Amino acid sequence: MINITRKIPSFPRSLETPSGKQFKVVHIDGEKVLVETGRTPTTLRIPGSALEEAPRFLRGKGWVRIGAVHELSSETSLDSFLKRFSHGTSLASYVASLLELAGIAEIDRTRPAKIRLVASY
């Protein structure tokens, strides 16, 4: 276990998704990260297990698309992997930004945005 929530610096902290949308980390513990999104703040819960499993999903894949793949394709995305943790809510852009902040992954923000693990992971 990497304990990614321990690698995320203090909060509240404003961050950007790969597409440039602002969000704020308002709570972190070993079980979850809470982020506020939008002009009328909506709180999203990111399970700690989603953050812990994401690097395992990314390992050995090189660059992986972050967002949903809407066309017919055999390409997998971080979004499709994370759906099992969120009951359909798209968490991928927030998880990607948190993994980058923790120094575990890097993001290519050109469209379509992609993520990969840094060499040490």
N, C-alpha and C positions, 0 to 999 in steps of 0.2 A: 504494500500500500504506500502511495506517494504522500498522502495527507496534503493534498493540494490546497485545502482551505487554510492551512498554516503558512503557505507560501504567498498568499495574497496579502499585500500590505494593508495598513490600517484603513478604516472606513469611517464615516461616509466618504466615498471616493467617486468622482465623476469619471466615466469612461466613454469610449465610443465603440459602437459596433463596427464591423468591417465596412459597412456602407456609410458610416459617418453619423449615425443617429446616437444621441446622447442617452446615457442611462447612469444610474447611481447605485452603487453597492451600499445597502443600508444595514445589513446584518450578515455576520459570518459565524458559523460554528461548525463542528464536525459533521453535523447532519444536513446542513443546508446553507445556501447563500440566498439572501433576499435582495432583489434588485427592483428599483423603481424605473418605470419607462413612461415616456409620453409627456405631453403638456399637462394633461390631467393625470397625475401619477397613478399608475397601476402597478401593484406589487406582484412580481413573479417569484415563485419559489423554485430554485434549482437544487435538486437533491444532491447531497455530497456524493452519493454513489454515481451519479451522472458524471461529475467531475473526475472521479477516480477511474471510471471505466473508459472515458473518452481516449486517454493516451493508449490504452490497450487496443482500442479500435483503430487508432491511427498508426500504430507501430507497423513498420515494414511496408507501408502503402505509398510513401512519397507524398506528393501534393494531393489532397482530397478536397473536393468541393464542399463548402460550408453549408450553403443554402439548399433548399429543396430542389430536387431534379423533377421538373414537371413533364418533360417529354419522355417518350418511351426510350429507355436506356438501361443498360446493365450497370451503369455507373452508380456507385454508392455515394452517399454524402453524410457528413456529420449530422445534418438535420434528420435524415432517415434513421440513423443509429439512435439518436437521442429521443425519438418519439416514444420509445418504450418507457422512458422515465417521466414523461410529461403529460400523458393522456391526450396527445395531439397538439399541445402548445409548442410552438417553435421556439426552442431555447438555443439553437446552434450559434447564432451570432453573439449571444451573451457568453456562452461557454467558451467559444473561440477566443473572445477578448480576455476572459479570465485566465485561460491557459497561457495566452501570450503574456499577460501581466505577471503570472507566476514563473515565467521563464522556461516553460515546458514546451511551447510551440511558437512557431512564427506564422504570420499571416501575409498572404499576397492579396492586397486589397483591390487589385484590378479585377474587373468583372469577367466572369463570375469569380467571386472571392474564394480563395483556397487556403487550407491550413496544412501544416506538416509539423511533426515533432522536431525539436532541435536535436542535433547529433548526440548529445549526452543522454537522451532518453530513448 
